Amino acid sequence: GKDVGSEQLNFEFPIESAEPSSNRAYNRGNGVSGSGVSTIHNYRLTDENFEYATGAKTRFRQNVEAIKLMHEIHAAGRTATDEEKRVLSKYVGWGGLAYAFDSDKPEWNKEYHELLELLDSDEYRLARESVLSAHYTPKTVIDGIYAGLKRIGFERGKILEPAMGIGNFIGLLPDTFNAKETYGVEIDEITGN
Protein backbone atom coordinates (compact mmCIF):
# COMPACT_ATOMS: atom_id res chain seq x y z
CA GLY A 1 0.00 0.00 0.00
CA LYS A 2 0.96 3.61 -0.43
CA ASP A 3 0.58 6.10 2.41
CA VAL A 4 -1.72 8.94 1.35
CA GLY A 5 -2.07 11.41 4.20
CA SER A 6 -3.71 9.56 7.10
CA GLU A 7 -5.27 6.91 4.87
CA GLN A 8 -3.59 3.91 3.32
CA LEU A 9 -4.40 2.41 -0.05
CA ASN A 10 -3.97 -1.34 -0.31
CA PHE A 11 -3.97 -3.20 -3.58
CA GLU A 12 -4.44 -6.94 -3.58
CA PHE A 13 -4.22 -9.06 -6.68
CA PRO A 14 -6.17 -12.31 -6.85
CA ILE A 15 -4.43 -15.63 -7.22
CA GLU A 16 -4.98 -16.55 -10.84
CA SER A 17 -6.51 -19.87 -11.65
CA ALA A 18 -7.69 -21.82 -14.66
CA GLU A 19 -10.67 -22.98 -12.60
CA PRO A 20 -14.08 -21.58 -13.50
CA SER A 21 -16.05 -19.55 -11.02
CA SER A 22 -19.71 -20.34 -10.47
CA ASN A 23 -20.66 -18.00 -13.32
CA ARG A 24 -18.15 -19.45 -15.84
CA ALA A 25 -15.74 -16.49 -15.52
CA TYR A 26 -12.07 -17.47 -15.68
CA ASN A 27 -8.75 -15.94 -14.79
CA ARG A 28 -6.24 -16.24 -17.60
CA GLY A 29 -3.35 -17.57 -15.57
CA ASN A 30 -2.20 -20.38 -13.38
CA GLY A 31 -0.25 -18.66 -10.64
CA VAL A 32 3.10 -20.13 -9.69
CA SER A 33 3.86 -20.74 -6.01
CA GLY A 34 0.88 -18.62 -5.02
CA SER A 35 2.39 -15.56 -6.67
CA GLY A 36 -0.76 -14.75 -8.59
CA VAL A 37 1.39 -13.90 -11.63
CA SER A 38 0.33 -15.58 -14.83
CA THR A 39 2.79 -17.86 -16.55
CA ILE A 40 0.85 -17.58 -19.80
CA HIS A 41 2.69 -15.76 -22.55
CA ASN A 42 1.18 -12.67 -24.11
CA TYR A 43 -0.30 -13.42 -27.53
CA ARG A 44 1.36 -11.05 -29.99
CA LEU A 45 -1.02 -9.52 -32.48
CA THR A 46 0.10 -8.95 -36.06
CA ASP A 47 -1.38 -7.15 -39.05
CA GLU A 48 -3.16 -10.42 -39.92
CA ASN A 49 -5.18 -10.19 -36.68
CA PHE A 50 -6.59 -6.86 -37.84
CA GLU A 51 -7.93 -8.14 -41.15
CA TYR A 52 -11.49 -8.17 -39.87
CA ALA A 53 -14.25 -9.75 -41.87
CA THR A 54 -16.81 -7.46 -43.37
CA GLY A 55 -20.50 -8.03 -43.12
CA ALA A 56 -22.46 -8.26 -39.90
CA LYS A 57 -23.38 -11.93 -40.33
CA THR A 58 -19.73 -12.90 -40.93
CA ARG A 59 -18.63 -11.01 -37.81
CA PHE A 60 -21.46 -12.68 -35.89
CA ARG A 61 -20.32 -16.13 -37.09
CA GLN A 62 -16.70 -15.43 -36.06
CA ASN A 63 -17.89 -14.30 -32.62
CA VAL A 64 -19.94 -17.48 -32.18
CA GLU A 65 -17.03 -19.69 -33.28
CA ALA A 66 -14.75 -17.93 -30.79
CA ILE A 67 -17.27 -18.27 -27.95
CA LYS A 68 -17.81 -21.98 -28.64
CA LEU A 69 -14.05 -22.51 -28.67
CA MET A 70 -13.64 -20.50 -25.46
CA HIS A 71 -16.28 -22.66 -23.74
CA GLU A 72 -14.51 -25.81 -24.98
CA ILE A 73 -11.10 -24.62 -23.74
CA HIS A 74 -12.49 -23.66 -20.33
CA ALA A 75 -14.39 -26.94 -19.97
CA ALA A 76 -11.12 -28.78 -20.60
CA GLY A 77 -9.34 -26.59 -18.01
CA ARG A 78 -6.50 -25.68 -20.34
CA THR A 79 -5.10 -22.69 -22.16
CA ALA A 80 -5.54 -22.06 -25.87
CA THR A 81 -3.02 -23.22 -28.44
CA ASP A 82 -1.56 -20.65 -30.83
CA GLU A 83 -3.93 -21.83 -33.57
CA GLU A 84 -6.89 -21.47 -31.21
CA LYS A 85 -5.68 -17.99 -30.25
CA ARG A 86 -5.90 -17.02 -33.93
CA VAL A 87 -9.57 -18.08 -33.93
CA LEU A 88 -10.22 -16.31 -30.62
CA SER A 89 -8.58 -13.12 -31.91
CA LYS A 90 -11.28 -12.88 -34.59
CA TYR A 91 -13.85 -12.16 -31.87
CA VAL A 92 -14.88 -8.53 -32.32
CA GLY A 93 -17.60 -8.13 -29.70
CA TRP A 94 -21.16 -7.02 -30.34
CA GLY A 95 -20.79 -3.38 -31.37
CA GLY A 96 -22.70 -2.96 -34.61
CA LEU A 97 -24.48 -6.30 -34.20
CA ALA A 98 -27.61 -5.13 -32.36
CA TYR A 99 -29.91 -7.03 -34.73
CA ALA A 100 -28.60 -10.31 -33.30
CA PHE A 101 -30.36 -9.38 -30.05
CA ASP A 102 -33.62 -8.23 -31.65
CA SER A 103 -36.39 -10.83 -31.71
CA ASP A 104 -38.38 -8.59 -34.09
CA LYS A 105 -35.84 -8.86 -36.94
CA PRO A 106 -36.88 -11.91 -39.01
CA GLU A 107 -33.61 -11.87 -41.02
CA TRP A 108 -31.73 -12.33 -37.71
CA ASN A 109 -34.11 -14.85 -36.12
CA LYS A 110 -31.69 -17.78 -36.44
CA GLU A 111 -28.82 -15.80 -34.91
CA TYR A 112 -31.06 -14.44 -32.14
CA HIS A 113 -32.02 -17.95 -31.04
CA GLU A 114 -28.46 -19.22 -31.42
CA LEU A 115 -27.23 -16.60 -28.95
CA LEU A 116 -29.99 -17.48 -26.48
CA GLU A 117 -28.76 -21.10 -26.54
CA LEU A 118 -25.04 -20.33 -26.56
CA LEU A 119 -24.86 -17.77 -23.74
CA ASP A 120 -26.05 -18.05 -20.17
CA SER A 121 -28.37 -15.29 -18.94
CA ASP A 122 -25.57 -13.08 -17.53
CA GLU A 123 -23.39 -13.48 -20.63
CA TYR A 124 -26.37 -12.68 -22.85
CA ARG A 125 -27.31 -9.59 -20.84
CA LEU A 126 -23.74 -8.24 -20.88
CA ALA A 127 -23.36 -8.96 -24.59
CA ARG A 128 -26.67 -7.24 -25.40
CA GLU A 129 -25.72 -4.23 -23.26
CA SER A 130 -22.41 -3.89 -25.11
CA VAL A 131 -23.85 -3.30 -28.59
CA LEU A 132 -23.54 0.47 -28.16
CA SER A 133 -20.12 0.52 -26.52
CA ALA A 134 -18.10 -2.45 -27.82
CA HIS A 135 -16.09 -0.79 -30.57
CA TYR A 136 -12.43 -1.65 -30.58
CA THR A 137 -9.45 0.53 -31.27
CA PRO A 138 -7.81 -0.04 -34.68
CA LYS A 139 -4.14 -1.02 -34.89
CA THR A 140 -3.13 2.28 -36.49
CA VAL A 141 -4.47 4.21 -33.48
CA ILE A 142 -2.78 1.85 -30.99
CA ASP A 143 0.53 2.08 -32.87
CA GLY A 144 0.21 5.87 -32.81
CA ILE A 145 -0.42 5.93 -29.06
CA TYR A 146 2.61 3.72 -28.36
CA ALA A 147 4.72 5.92 -30.68
CA GLY A 148 3.55 9.00 -28.78
CA LEU A 149 4.42 7.40 -25.45
CA LYS A 150 7.88 6.57 -26.80
CA ARG A 151 8.36 10.18 -27.94
CA ILE A 152 7.68 11.44 -24.42
CA GLY A 153 10.07 8.85 -22.94
CA PHE A 154 7.64 6.23 -21.63
CA GLU A 155 9.05 2.98 -23.03
CA ARG A 156 8.82 0.72 -19.98
CA GLY A 157 6.70 0.55 -16.90
CA LYS A 158 3.34 -0.69 -15.75
CA ILE A 159 0.34 -0.51 -18.06
CA LEU A 160 -3.29 -0.56 -16.94
CA GLU A 161 -5.94 -1.12 -19.60
CA PRO A 162 -9.17 -0.26 -17.71
CA ALA A 163 -11.53 -1.25 -20.53
CA MET A 164 -9.45 -3.79 -22.40
CA GLY A 165 -12.06 -5.25 -24.71
CA ILE A 166 -10.44 -8.04 -26.68
CA GLY A 167 -6.93 -7.00 -25.66
CA ASN A 168 -5.64 -5.12 -28.69
CA PHE A 169 -3.52 -2.68 -26.64
CA ILE A 170 -1.86 -5.46 -24.65
CA GLY A 171 -1.57 -7.69 -27.73
CA LEU A 172 0.39 -4.93 -29.49
CA LEU A 173 2.57 -4.11 -26.49
CA PRO A 174 6.03 -2.94 -27.65
CA ASP A 175 8.94 -5.22 -26.74
CA THR A 176 10.37 -2.59 -24.38
CA PHE A 177 7.51 -3.24 -21.94
CA ASN A 178 7.33 -6.27 -19.66
CA ALA A 179 4.08 -8.17 -20.34
CA LYS A 180 4.04 -9.25 -16.68
CA GLU A 181 3.53 -5.58 -15.78
CA THR A 182 0.36 -5.18 -17.80
CA TYR A 183 -3.05 -5.32 -16.19
CA GLY A 184 -6.40 -5.35 -17.89
CA VAL A 185 -10.01 -5.11 -16.80
CA GLU A 186 -13.08 -5.90 -18.89
CA ILE A 187 -16.68 -5.78 -17.65
CA ASP A 188 -18.03 -8.20 -20.29
CA GLU A 189 -16.78 -11.63 -19.23
CA ILE A 190 -17.07 -13.18 -22.71
CA THR A 191 -14.91 -10.41 -24.17
CA GLY A 192 -12.53 -10.51 -21.19
CA ASN A 193 -12.03 -14.24 -21.52
Sequence and secondary structure as in RCSB ss.txt:
>XXXX:A:sequence
GKDVGSEQLNFEFPIESAEPSSNRAYNRGNGVSGSGVSTIHNYRLTDENFEYATGAKTRFRQNVEAIKLMHEIHA
AGRTATDEEKRVLSKYVGWGGLAYAFDSDKPEWNKEYHELLELLDSDEYRLARESVLSAHYTPKTVIDGIYAGLK
RIGFERGKILEPAMGIGNFIGLLPDTFNAKETYGVEIDEITGN
>XXXX:A:secstr
 EEETTEEE        SS  TTS   S   STT     S      GGGG    SHHHHHHHHHHHHHHHHHHHH
HT    HHHHHHHTT   STT GGGG TT GGGHHHHHHHHHHS HHHHHHHHHGGGT     HHHHHHHHHHHH
HTT  SS EEETT TT HHHHT  TTS GGGEEE  SSHHHH 
